Amino acid sequence: MKHLTWLALFLLIQAAPPADKDTVLISLTREGLRDKIMGGWAGQTIGVTFGGPTEFRFNGTMMQEYQKIDWHDGYLKETFEKNPGLYDDLYMDLTFVEVFEKEGINAPATSFAKAYAEAGYMLWHANQAGRYNILHGIDPPASGHWLNNPHADDIDFQIEADFAGLMCPGMPQSASQICDKVGHIMNYGDGYYGGLYIANLYALAFTSNKMGHIVREAIKSIPERSTFHQCIRDVIRWHHQYPGDWKRTWFEIQKRWAEDIGCPDGVYSVFDIDAKLNAAYVTLGLLYGEGDFTKTMEITTRAGQDSDCNPSSAGGILGVVLGYQNIPDLWKAGLKDIEGLDFKYTTMSLNDAYEASFRQALSMISENGGKVRNGNVVINVQKPVTAKWERSFEGHFPIEKRWLENKVIEDSFEFDFEGIGFVLRGEAAPWNSTSDHVIHAELYLNNKFVEKAALPASFTTRRSELFWKYQLPHKKHHVKIKVLNPSPAHPLRVTDVVVYDVRSDR
């Protein structure tokens, strides 16, 4: 913390904007600010590399301590070269960083949406659903809304919101404004709140080295009546109740918050990519890690589920608190070997990310009442402001997941259900197809035409689910799918259907 001065230098304060009694100014050296930003990017990279081999291999259970997780000098470069797709946490961030570099800090939401929708990398869940929506004329924020995106509460924006906090040091309100612009491209409700919370954690990590304080302040950005806020509040409470036992808190999280009702992959499954559950694991690692990088990595990874993204978030936040220079050498071993290499699908390296976020942070500091001098910066620290209320899948609860045996739809497919909504899952071609063929199909509900959908065979432009509909009247419904251009070379398969109704036990 050698670069942080809690009372700004006298001359710098005199030059800063007039302050009222609630104004807090902090001063950092320019190199101190750069060091913290570097720590954020480096921590992300270390965390996702460390957790990569266990991603979704421990679902609904923790990884026991006798099972070692590999880490050695050279491991970063090995993983970077052999498994570049692991770094979606980073290259998604960098897509948005590049937009700011090209268009400035006031770039519109449409620029971010276009950049990631047209990028060449593969996507999943809310990101892929948002991409499809944008490519088919559904712009943000509608592209992330749960009525258009069955993955609205998934973790996607949570793993790529780091950039917003890194470019807004000490300014959570400004980070939240960026999140509102970018996060609704692919998420809504708790899924959006996940990214908002992470971005606020990053912004606040520039102002304190007390992890409990950072967490308690960051959650103020999330409405109290949201399940996301309630989940993180519970983790804070359980940490206070069981301060030396992270596993006890993990069990409490499972008992109360491991129920996924939105993601069609996670419903009726131990797989859980819900934002609030995985954010709870991030919080678990930050609180019980107590500022120790190794403990934080171990706990966040061993909590399971999305165990590469979660230590990436925790590592990045702690990396800001510690600064690049203070991340233990054990964890930075081999980092220099990859810092100059471009991430796959981008023209940016870690070195580029360090400098781009530093430049953007200086601009944001100046734009928000701070001062940038030759050797120092003065930040006009902001308090978190609670976001507007939003909730996905309100009034909907899954009551059935019906296996459809990977049936090939040759001309049409029909089924009945009783409830208020459904999601029909399947695929338009074998997994990971690169074909440019597009199947066209129509949805009829109770013998009435609802929509005509394009179903690309290409994995990068696919529609995540074939068809879905929510907020229907509670009754028996008949669904018919009619294929307009069936192709033996591109079989349209249906895998299962999730049925929703009102919840009867609450």
N, C-alpha and C positions, 0 to 999 in steps of 0.2 A: 504493500500500500504506500510505498515511498513517494509515488507521484501525486498523491491526493492531498490537498490542503483544504481543510474544512472552512476556514475563514479566508476568503480571497485576499490576495495581496492588495494593500491599501490603494495603490495607484490604479489597479485594475478595477477595484470596486468603484472608485470615484468616476471612472470612465463608463461604467455600466449604466443601464437605464435606471431612473429613479425607482426605488423599491419601497413597497408598503411593508407593514409589519409581518405579513405572511410570506414575503418573498425570501427564498433561500438561494444564495449564490454559492457555487463551489468553483474552485479553480483547479485545473490540471495543467501540467506541462503538455505541450503538443505531443511530445514523445510518450508521455504517460497515457494520453488518450489513444494514441496509435497502438501502444502496447496492450491496452485492454481490448481494443477492437481485434487485434491479432489473436489475443487469447480466446476471444469468442469464436472466431473461425477455426482456430487450431483445435479448441476443445470439441467442437462439433465433429471435426474430421476424426479425431482420436476416438470419440465415443461411438460413432457409427461403425468404425473399423473393429473396435473391441467387441461390440455386441452383434456384429454381422452373422457369425456362425450359429447363433442361438435364436435368430429371428423366428418368431412363431413356432418354436419347437418346444416351448414350455407354456402351454395354454391352460389357464386355470390351475396352475401349480407353480411353485417357485423352484429355481434351480438350487439344489443342495450344495453346501460348501465343499464337500469332498470332490465335486466335479470341477476340475480346473478349467479356466478359460485362458486360452493361449495368448501370450503377448511377448514379443521378443524384438530385438533390434533387427530392422529390415522388414518387419511384418507389415508396416504401413505401405511400403513400396510394393511388396508382393501382392497385397490385396488390391491396391490401386490399379495395378497392371492386369491382374488375373480376373478381377471381379468389379469392373468399373460401374456396372449397374447398381451396385450396392449404394452408391453415393447420390441417390435421388434426393436425399435430404439437402445435399449441397447444390447439385446442378439445378434443382427447382428454384432455390434461393437465388442463384446466380442469374437465372433468366430475368428475375425482377430487378436485380441489381443492374443488369445491363440496360434495362429500359430507363432506369434513372440516369445512367451514364449518358445515354443518347438523347433523352428528352428533358432532363432536369428534374428537380424534386417535385414539380407540380404535374408530372405526367398523368394523363387521365387513365381511368380504369380500363377503358377499351384497349389501350396500348399493352397493358399487362395481359389482358385476356387474349389478345391476338398473338402475342409473343409465345405464350406457353401452349396455346391451342395448335399453333403451327410448328412447334418444335418437333424434332425427330425422335425424341426419346419415348419409351413406353411408359404408360401411366396405369394406375389402378384406382378403384374405388371412386371417391368423390372427385378426384382430379380428372379421371377419365370421363366420368359422367359430365363434368363441367366442360371438358374439352369438346365432347360430342355436341353438347348444347350450343356452344359458341360457334362451332363449325356449321351448325344447322339453324343459325339465326336467333338463338335464345341468348340474349346478352346478359351480363351481370347487372343487377344482383339476381335476376330470375334464374340464371344458369346454376346457381348454388342452392336455390330454394328447394325445400324437401318435396314439394309437389312435382318438381321437375328433376329431382336428384335423389334417388333412394339411399344414397350414401351421405346425405347432408351432415349427419352427426359423426362421421368417421374422422380419423386422425389427420387427414391430409394437410389442411392449412396449419395445423399445429406443428408439423415437422418442417415447414418452410417459412415460418413467420420470423425466424431469427434475424433476417436482414433488417426488418422494421425496427427492432429494438437496438440493433447495432448502429444504425444510422441516426438514432435519437437518444444519445446518452443523457440520462437524467431527465428525459422528457417523455414520460409515458402517455401524456395526452396526444402528443404529436405521433407517437408510435401507433396509438389507437386510430388516429385519423387515416394513417396509411393502411392499417389492417381493414378498416371499413371499406376502403377502396379495392383492396386486393383479395381479402378473405372471402368476400361474398361471390367471387367468381366461381368458387367450387364448394363452398360450405354455407351452412346456416345454423342458427340455434347453438347447441352445445358444440357442434363441429367448428363453428366460427369462433365461439368463446375460447376454444382450445388455443387457437393461434393468437388471439388477443391476450390471453393470460401469459403465454410464452413470451410474446413481444414486450409486455410490461415487465416481466421478470428480467429480461435483458436490459431494458432501459434503466430499471432501478438498480441493477447490479453495478452500475457506474457510481452509485452514490453511497453504498454501504458495504461492509464486509460481514454483516450479520445476516445469515441466511433466513432466520426466522422472521426478521423485520422485512426483508425483501419479499418473502412469500406472503406475509400478511398484508403488505401494501398492494402487491400485484393483484390479489384476489378482489380488491375493492373495485377493480375495473369491470367485474362481472356482476350482473344483477343477482341480488340475494335469493330471489325466488326461483332461480334457475337450478336445475339439478347439477350443473357443473359447479356452481358456487357451493352448493350444499356438500358435494363430494369433497372438494378441496378443504372446505371448512372442517369436515370430519377428520381428514388426515391431520390437520393442524391440531385438532382437539386430541386425537389419539396419540400423537407424538408427545403432547404434554402429559397425557395419562400414562403412557408407556415409554418413557424417554430413552430407555436402554434396550428396547426390544423391537426392532423394525419388523421382525416376523409376526409379532402379535398384531401390529398395525396392518400388515399385509393381509392377515386373516380377516380383520375387521372390514377392510376394503372389499374383500371378496364377498363377505356375507351381505353387505348392503348395496354394493355398486357394480357387481359383475354381470348385470342383466342387460343385454343388448337387444333392443326392440326394433332398431332401424335397419342396420346393414343386412341385406339379404343373405350374405355369406355367414354372418355371425349369429343370426337368429337360429335357435335350436342347435347351437354348436358351442364348444369350448373356445373356439376362435373368437377373439374380441378385439376389434380395431376401433372401438368407440373412443372418442376423444377424452372424455372425462376420466375413464378408467386408466388410460395410459398417462394422462396428465397427473393422476394420483400417484402413479409409480415414479414419475419425474420428481414430484414433490417429496415423496418418500425418500428418494435418494438424496435430494438437496438437504432435507432436514436432518436425517440420520447420518449423512455423510459429514456434517459438521465442518465443512470447509476443507476436508481432506479429499484430494482428488481420487486416490485409490479407493477409499471407502465409498465415495459417491458413485464411481463407475461400477463397483462390485454390487452394491445394493440395487441400483437402478436396473442393471442388467439381469440380476438374479430374480427380480420381481416377475420376469416373464413377459408373455405376449409380444408386443412390438419392441423387442429387446435390442434392436439396433437404433431405432429412432429415439427411444427414451433416453438412453445414455448420451446420445448425440445432443439432445436438448439440454440435459443436465450438465454435460461437459462444457457446452458452449457458455451457459450461464455462469458456471463456476470459473470458466476460463476468463470471463470478463472481471469477476471479482478478484481473482489472483493476478491477472495480467499474464501475458505470454512468457515473460522471463521467469515467473514464479511457478509455472506448471512444472512439476517434477521432471527431471531429465529422463527418468525411466519411461515416461509417457511420450516424451518428445523424440525418443530414439528413432532415427530414420525420417523424421519429419522434414528435415532440410532436403532430403532426396526427392520429395514429391512437390515441394512448394512452388517449383517453377513449371510443373506439368499441368497442362490444361485438363480440366475435368471432361470426361466424355460428353459429347453433345454440346459442348460450349467452346468458346475461345477464351476462357478465363481460367487462370490458375489460382491457387491460394494467395500467391504474392499479389496477383491482380485484385483479388477480393479484399485483401488487407487495405490496399491503396484506394480502391473505389469506395469502400465503406468509410474510410477516413475522410476522403473528400466530401462525401455526402453528409457525414456528421458535422463537419465544419460549416457546411451550408445551412444545415438545420439549426445549429447553434446560433448562427447569425440571424436567421429568419425568426427566431423565437426569443429575442430579447437578450441574447448572450453577446459576448465579445470574443473575437479571434485576434490574437496578437502574434507577433513573431515567435515568441517562446512559450506563450501560455494561452489557454482558453478559459473564459468564464462562462459557466453554464447557468442559465436561469432555470432552476429545478422546478419541475411541475409535479403536482399531486395527481394521482390517478383519478379519473372520472368514470363513473359507472356508465356502461354502454346501454343502449336501448334494449328493451326486453324482446326476445324472440324464442320460439320453441318449435322444434321439429316434431312431427308425428303426434301432435297433440290429439288426444282422444283415440289413438290407434294402439292396438296391442295384438301381437301375433298369436293366432290360435291354432295354426296348422302349417306344416311344411310337407308338402306332398311330392314324393319322388315320382318323376315321369319317365324314368328309365332311358334317358338320352334318346328319346324317340325322334326320328327324322320326320319333319313335316314336309310331305311331298306337295300337297295342294292346300290342305287346310288342317286345322287342329282345333278341337273344342273341349271345354270343360265347364263344370258348374261349381259354384261355391256359395256359401252363405256367410255374409259379413259386410264390412264397409270398405274393403280395399283388397288389392292383390298385387303381387309382383311376380311376373313370369320370367324365369331365368333360362338362359340357353346361350347358344353361340351360332354364328353364321358361317363358321368354317373351322377347321382344326386349329387348335391353340397356336398362337404365334404366327399366324399366316401373314404373308406380305402381299397377297393378291389384291388387285385394285377392283375386284368384282364387288358389286353391291346388290344385295337382295332387297326387293321391295315387298313390303307386307302391310296388310290392313288389319286394324283391330275393330271388332264389332262387339258391343256390349248390349245384351238383351235385344239383339237383332237390329241395333242402331249403329251406324258408322260413327267411330270415334276419332280415328286418326290413321294416316298413312305414314309409315316409318321407313327410312332408309337404314338397312342393316349391313354396314360394310364388312367384308371378309377380313380386311386388314386389321391386325391387332392394335396398331397405333391409333386408328380412327374408329374402332368398333363402338357399338352401343353397349354399355355395361350390362344392362338387362334388356330383354326383348320388348316387353311392354309392362306397364304398371298403371294403376289408377287408385287414388285414395279419395276419401270424403264422399263415398257413395252412400245412398240410403241403406239402412240395415234391412236386408232381405236376401232372398235367393237370387243369384245372378248367373247369367249364361254368357260365357266368353267364347268368341270365335276368332281365330287367326287365319287369314287368307293370304297365301303366298302368291304373288303376281308373276314372278319370273323364276320358278324353281330351276335349280341347276344341279345335276348329279355331281359335278365337280366341287360344288360349294354347298354341302348339305346343311340345312337349317335344323338344328337340334334343340329340343327343350329338355332341360334337366330337372327342374322342380318349380313349384309354385308356392309362394308364401301367402297365406290368407290372414287378413286383419279384421278385427272386430273391436267393439268397445270392451274395456276391461271389466270383468264381472266380479273380481275379488277385492275391488277398492271402491 
